């Protein structure tokens, strides 16, 4: 099957109301990455030194050598930056989630004790702070399992969540195998969502690479704490306003001990926290708190997804969307379907493409497959179930004798003039508006009316899909 795995739809045009505790307008999730002691270093068995996310401009790995300056910068994060941040967060009584690299946590027992004492959530940030992109799937699975084992040994409890960061295309699927409350290796939304991974419904809490102090070490990036504050403030203001309008969102803020922990940078973070706390309806949860709330308030809801059906099931299910024309579903099945087509809107687009690209004779066949409105088939109860319900919805199954005669006369005149039955999406109309349209369209030229009838066929198909699929 020609299937496209990426999901461009997400929550769609009307995302769910997060319903944050206490009616909060925004959830601000503060994440502190603890990587110091888990980075690339020949002392850790790696081929060379670290080169990522430091204050060394243009850093490159030193193969087979220790990079004293790089190591020293990472050590600052553990020795000074962490404690400065610990004092800030505990002093303001704001809980955070730690993304803890297992080997880094194992080398920092005092910091782990302080995290636990503060009631912070310690999630897993992998076994080592290294790239996974070229890692064989079995090796990555082994490292994930070892990270969880070591994390549990060092902290005393199994991690509730996971974020790799330097991940591979397999990371999300492999971490979903581990039964975690949440995973965060995506940047694709402002709200959590459920991901179906085999039989498991995995909660994803998207993370951020832009409301993130990593941009003090990347270009384009922040130079001063004030720039960081201004970006966080602008993001907060936008999301807060959306929450005040009834569409509460989540804001993630990514932090690193060796970056934001520097005196000139942390001032911008403190300014933002003071600003955010000055607003009503702001919730500062750990990510496990978000996960528990989302699972209770927005539990997963599975349904049979069109893009995952086999051909027989797909055609059986959707072959009648266009009246007596299963060939449209058969051709649609061969398209590049994916998560975007698992909604009524998405699948309608795919089916309509095949209808529009068909020959005129084929489309005429679809038109002639439709029954007359309130005609002989309806009287004989020989309509499809869909057509029966649609005609009944505006009372066409309960006409007076005079109304039935008028419909009969109009049907005969219309079919004689245009060569196909009068078609209209009755669920967009009333009995009176249908009769008005009947009289108006009877007088149109054939090509104009053919195009109009085709549009009405597509609209009928859209209504039928909305009865079967979400959105």
C-alpha positions in Angstrom: 0.0 0.0 0.0 1.1 3.5 -0.7 1.0 5.1 2.7 2.5 8.3 4.1 3.3 8.1 7.8 3.7 11.7 8.8 0.7 13.4 10.6 0.1 16.9 9.3 -3.4 17.2 10.9 -3.0 16.8 14.6 -5.8 18.2 16.6 -7.1 20.1 13.5 -8.8 23.5 13.3 -10.6 23.1 16.6 -8.2 21.6 19.2 -9.7 20.3 22.4 -10.2 22.4 25.5 -7.3 21.3 27.7 -9.4 21.9 30.8 -6.3 22.5 33.0 -6.9 22.3 36.7 -8.5 25.3 38.3 -9.5 26.6 34.9 -5.9 27.7 34.2 -5.5 29.5 30.9 -2.0 28.1 30.3 0.3 25.3 31.5 3.9 26.3 31.7 6.2 23.3 31.7 9.7 24.0 32.8 12.3 21.4 31.8 15.8 21.3 33.1 18.1 19.1 31.0 20.8 17.4 33.2 23.5 16.2 30.8 26.7 17.1 32.6 28.7 13.9 32.9 26.8 12.1 30.2 28.3 14.0 27.2 30.8 12.6 24.6 34.1 12.2 26.3 36.9 9.6 25.9 36.5 9.0 29.7 33.0 7.7 28.9 34.3 5.3 26.3 33.5 7.7 23.4 35.7 8.3 20.3 36.1 12.0 20.9 35.0 15.0 22.9 31.6 16.8 22.9 30.9 19.6 20.4 27.2 20.3 21.1 25.6 23.1 23.1 28.4 24.9 24.8 29.7 28.5 24.8 32.7 27.5 22.6 32.0 29.1 19.1 32.3 26.6 16.3 33.3 23.7 18.5 34.2 20.4 16.8 34.9 17.0 18.4 38.5 16.3 19.3 38.9 12.7 18.2 40.8 10.5 20.7 41.5 13.5 23.0 39.9 15.1 26.0 38.8 18.6 25.4 39.6 20.3 28.6 37.7 23.5 27.9 34.6 21.6 26.8 34.7 19.4 29.9 35.1 22.4 32.1 32.0 24.1 30.6 29.9 21.1 31.2 31.3 20.8 34.8 30.1 24.4 35.4 26.6 23.2 34.7 26.8 20.6 37.5 29.0 22.5 40.0 27.4 26.0 39.8 24.6 26.3 37.2 22.4 23.5 38.7 22.5 24.9 42.2 21.7 28.5 41.0 18.7 27.1 39.2 17.8 24.9 42.2 17.7 28.0 44.4 15.6 29.9 41.9 13.0 27.2 41.5 12.7 26.1 45.1 12.7 29.7 46.2 9.7 30.5 43.9 8.1 27.1 44.7 7.9 26.2 41.0 8.3 22.5 40.2 10.2 21.3 37.2 10.8 18.2 35.2 14.4 17.0 34.9 15.5 15.4 31.6 18.2 13.3 33.2 20.9 11.5 31.3 21.3 8.2 33.2 25.1 8.2 33.3 25.1 11.9 34.2 22.7 11.3 37.1 24.9 8.4 38.3 27.9 10.8 38.5 25.9 13.5 40.4 24.5 12.0 43.6 24.2 15.4 45.4 22.2 16.9 42.6 19.9 13.8 42.4 19.2 14.1 46.1 18.3 17.8 45.7 16.0 17.0 42.8 14.2 14.4 44.8 14.0 16.6 47.9 12.4 19.3 45.8 9.7 16.9 44.5 10.9 17.4 41.0 10.0 14.8 38.3 13.2 13.0 37.1 12.5 11.8 33.6 14.9 9.9 31.4 17.1 11.7 28.9 18.7 8.5 27.6 21.7 6.5 28.7 24.3 9.0 27.3 24.1 12.4 25.8 25.1 11.3 22.3 23.6 11.0 18.8 21.2 8.2 18.1 20.6 8.9 14.4 23.0 6.3 13.0 22.4 3.8 15.9 21.2 0.4 14.9 17.6 -0.3 16.1 18.6 -3.2 18.3 21.4 -1.2 19.9 19.1 1.8 20.5 16.6 -0.5 22.1 19.3 -2.0 24.3 20.5 1.5 25.4 16.9 2.6 26.2 16.5 -0.5 28.4 19.8 0.1 30.1 19.0 3.8 30.6 15.8 2.8 32.4 17.6 0.2 34.5 20.4 2.6 35.5 18.0 5.5 36.1 15.9 3.3 38.4 19.0 2.2 40.3 20.3 5.7 40.7 17.1 7.6 41.6 15.2 4.8 43.3 12.2 4.8 40.9 11.5 4.1 37.3 11.3 7.1 35.0 7.8 8.3 34.2 8.7 10.0 31.0 11.3 10.1 28.3 13.1 12.6 26.0 16.2 11.6 23.9 16.7 14.8 22.0 19.5 13.6 19.7 17.1 10.9 18.5 16.7 8.6 15.5 13.7 7.9 13.4 13.1 4.8 15.6 13.2 6.6 19.0 9.6 7.4 19.5 8.5 3.9 18.6 11.1 2.3 20.7 10.4 4.4 23.8 6.7 3.8 23.4 7.5 0.1 23.9 8.6 0.8 27.4 5.2 1.6 29.0 6.1 5.2 30.0 3.5 7.7 31.0 4.7 10.2 28.4 7.4 10.7 25.8 8.5 14.1 24.4 10.7 13.5 21.3 8.4 15.7 19.1 8.0 19.4 18.5 4.7 19.3 16.6 2.0 20.8 18.8 1.0 23.1 21.7 -1.0 20.3 23.3 -0.4 16.7 24.3 -1.8 14.0 22.0 -2.2 10.2 21.8 -0.1 8.1 19.5 -1.1 4.6 18.5 2.0 2.4 18.6 0.8 -1.2 18.0 -1.6 -2.1 20.8 -0.4 0.8 23.0 -1.8 4.3 23.2 1.2 6.4 24.0 0.8 9.9 25.3 3.1 12.4 23.6 3.9 15.8 25.3 5.6 17.9 22.6 8.8 19.7 23.6 10.4 22.9 22.2 13.7 23.9 20.6 12.8 27.6 20.3 11.6 28.6 23.8 14.9 26.9 24.8 18.1 28.3 26.2 20.0 26.1 23.7 19.8 29.1 21.4 22.4 30.8 23.5 24.7 28.3 21.9 23.3 28.1 18.4 22.8 30.6 15.5 20.5 32.4 15.2 20.3 32.7 18.9 20.1 34.7 22.1 23.0 36.9 23.3 21.5 38.4 26.4 19.1 37.2 29.1 16.8 40.0 28.0 16.4 38.5 24.6 15.5 35.2 26.1 13.0 36.9 28.4 11.4 38.8 25.5 10.9 35.7 23.5 9.4 33.7 26.4 7.2 36.7 27.2 5.9 36.9 23.6 5.2 33.2 23.5 3.5 33.3 26.9 1.3 36.3 25.9 0.1 34.6 22.7 -0.7 31.3 24.4 -2.3 33.1 27.4 -4.6 35.1 25.1 -5.6 31.9 23.4 -6.4 30.3 26.8 -8.4 33.4 27.8 -10.5 32.8 24.6 -11.3 29.3 25.6 -8.4 27.4 23.9 -5.9 26.7 26.7 -2.5 25.6 25.5 0.8 24.3 26.9 4.1 26.2 26.9 7.3 24.2 27.3 10.5 26.0 28.3 13.8 24.1 27.8 16.7 24.8 30.0 20.3 23.6 30.5 22.4 23.9 33.7 25.6 25.0 31.8 23.7 27.6 29.7 20.9 29.3 31.6 22.8 28.7 34.8 25.2 31.4 34.0 24.6 34.7 35.9 23.9 36.9 32.9 21.5 34.4 31.4 19.5 33.4 34.4 18.4 37.0 35.0 16.2 36.7 31.8 14.6 33.5 33.1 13.8 35.0 36.5 12.3 38.0 34.8 10.0 35.7 32.8 9.0 33.7 35.9 8.1 36.8 37.7 6.1 38.0 34.7 4.2 34.8 34.3 3.4 34.5 38.0 1.9 38.0 37.8 -1.0 36.6 35.8 -4.0 34.7 37.0 -4.7 31.3 35.8 -1.2 30.1 35.2 -0.3 26.5 36.1 3.3 25.4 36.5 3.1 21.5 36.3 5.7 18.8 36.0 5.2 16.9 32.8 3.9 13.9 34.8 1.2 16.2 36.1 0.2 17.1 32.6 0.3 13.4 31.6 -2.0 12.4 34.5 -4.4 15.3 33.8 -4.6 14.5 30.1 -5.1 10.8 30.6 -8.0 11.5 32.9 -9.6 14.4 31.0 -8.8 13.4 27.4 -8.4 9.6 27.3 -7.4 7.9 24.1 -10.2 7.1 21.7 -9.4 4.5 19.0 -11.4 4.1 15.8 -10.7 2.1 12.6 -8.5 4.4 10.5 -9.0 4.4 6.7 -5.3 4.6 6.0 -4.7 1.3 7.9 -7.5 -0.7 6.3 -6.9 -3.4 3.8 -8.5 -2.9 0.4 -11.5 -5.1 1.0 -12.4 -3.4 4.2 -11.8 0.0 2.8 -14.0 -0.5 -0.3 -16.7 -2.2 1.8 -16.8 0.7 4.2 -16.6 3.6 1.8 -17.8 2.1 -1.5 -21.2 3.6 -1.0 -20.1 7.1 -0.1 -20.6 8.0 -3.8 -24.0 6.4 -4.6 -23.6 2.9 -6.1 -20.0 3.8 -7.3 -17.5 1.6 -5.4 -14.9 2.2 -8.1 -14.2 5.6 -6.6 -13.2 3.9 -3.3 -11.1 1.3 -5.2 -9.1 4.0 -6.9 -8.8 6.1 -3.7 -7.2 3.1 -1.9 -4.3 3.3 -4.3 -3.5 6.9 -3.4 -0.8 8.0 -0.9 -3.1 7.8 2.1 -1.9 8.6 5.7 -3.1 10.1 9.0 -4.4 13.2 7.2 -7.0 11.0 5.5 -8.3 9.3 8.7 -10.8 12.1 9.2 -14.0 12.9 7.3 -12.4 16.0 5.8 -9.2 14.2 4.7 -10.9 11.1 3.3 -13.5 13.2 1.5 -10.6 15.1 -0.2 -9.1 11.8 -1.4 -12.4 10.4 -2.7 -13.4 13.6 -4.4 -10.0 13.7 -6.2 -10.8 10.3 -7.8 -14.3 11.5 -8.7 -13.0 14.7 -10.2 -10.3 13.0 -12.2 -12.7 10.5 -13.7 -14.0 10.8 -17.3 -17.1 12.7 -18.0 -18.9 9.4 -18.8 -17.9 8.0 -15.4 -19.0 11.0 -13.5 -22.3 10.9 -15.5 -22.7 7.3 -14.3 -22.4 8.5 -10.7 -25.1 11.1 -11.3 -27.5 8.7 -12.9 -26.9 6.3 -10.0 -28.7 8.7 -7.7 -32.4 8.3 -7.2 -35.1 10.9 -7.9 -36.0 13.0 -4.9 -39.3 11.6 -3.5 -39.6 9.5 -6.6 -40.7 5.9 -7.3 -37.7 4.2 -5.6 -38.5 6.1 -2.4 -42.1 5.1 -2.6 -41.1 1.5 -3.1 -38.6 1.7 -0.3 -35.8 0.7 -2.6 -33.4 3.5 -1.7 -30.0 2.9 -0.1 -30.0 3.4 3.7 -28.1 6.6 3.3 -30.5 8.1 0.7 -33.5 7.0 2.8 -32.2 8.8 5.9 -31.2 11.9 3.9 -34.6 12.3 2.2 -36.4 11.7 5.5 -34.3 14.3 7.2 -36.3 17.1 5.4 -39.6 15.3 5.3 -39.5 14.0 1.7 -40.9 10.7 3.0 -44.1 12.4 4.2 -45.3 14.6 1.4 -48.8 15.7 0.7 -50.4 14.5 -2.5 -49.9 17.9 -4.0 -46.2 18.1 -3.0 -45.6 14.6 -4.4 -47.2 15.5 -7.7 -45.0 18.6 -7.9 -41.8 16.6 -7.2 -42.9 14.1 -9.8 -43.4 16.8 -12.5 -40.1 18.5 -11.7 -38.2 15.2 -11.7 -39.6 14.3 -15.1 -38.9 17.7 -16.6 -35.4 17.9 -15.1 -34.3 14.4 -16.3 -35.7 15.1 -19.8 -33.8 18.3 -20.0 -30.4 17.3 -18.4 -30.2 13.5 -18.8 -29.6 12.8 -15.1 -31.7 13.1 -11.9 -31.8 16.3 -9.9 -29.2 16.0 -7.1 -29.0 18.2 -4.0 -27.4 17.8 -0.6 -30.7 17.7 1.3 -29.0 18.1 4.7 -28.0 21.6 3.7 -31.6 22.5 2.8 -35.3 22.5 3.7 -38.2 21.2 1.7 -38.9 24.8 0.5 -35.3 25.6 -0.5 -35.1 22.2 -2.4 -38.1 23.2 -4.4 -36.7 26.6 -5.1 -33.4 25.1 -6.3 -35.3 22.6 -8.4 -37.1 25.3 -10.3 -33.9 27.4 -10.7 -31.6 24.6 -11.8 -34.2 23.2 -14.2 -33.6 26.2 -16.4 -29.7 26.2 -16.4 -27.7 25.0 -19.5 -26.6 21.4 -19.3 -22.9 22.0 -18.7 -23.5 24.4 -15.9 -26.0 22.0 -14.3 -23.6 19.0 -14.8 -21.0 20.9 -12.8 -23.5 21.9 -10.1 -24.7 18.3 -9.8 -21.2 17.0 -9.4 -20.6 19.6 -6.6 -23.8 18.4 -4.9 -22.6 14.8 -5.2 -19.4 15.7 -3.4 -21.3 17.5 -0.7 -23.5 14.5 -0.1 -20.4 12.4 0.2 -18.9 14.8 2.7 -22.1 14.5 4.9 -22.0 10.7 4.8 -18.3 10.6 5.8 -19.1 12.9 8.8 -21.4 10.3 10.0 -18.6 7.7 10.0 -15.4 9.5 10.9 -14.2 12.3 13.2 -13.9 15.9 11.9 
